[in-house]
């Protein structure tokens, strides 16, 4: 690494919490894909610095806290 902090933030889904509100998808349909029923299809992904604000908005939009940020 180059010693810079704050890199490697990841998002993961807790599938048993997701009830298909698709609020994350409403924030960003590319970062937060959902299936036909509105359930999140997010797999663990690394957040790029330019996506960080949008990812935080998508995560905080979930009323069930199904999306988890791992710093």
Secondary structure, DSSP 4 states (H G I P E B T S, - for coil): --S-TT---EEEE-GGG--S--HHHHH-TTTS-B-TTS-B----EEPPGGGHHHHHHHHHH-TT--EEEE-
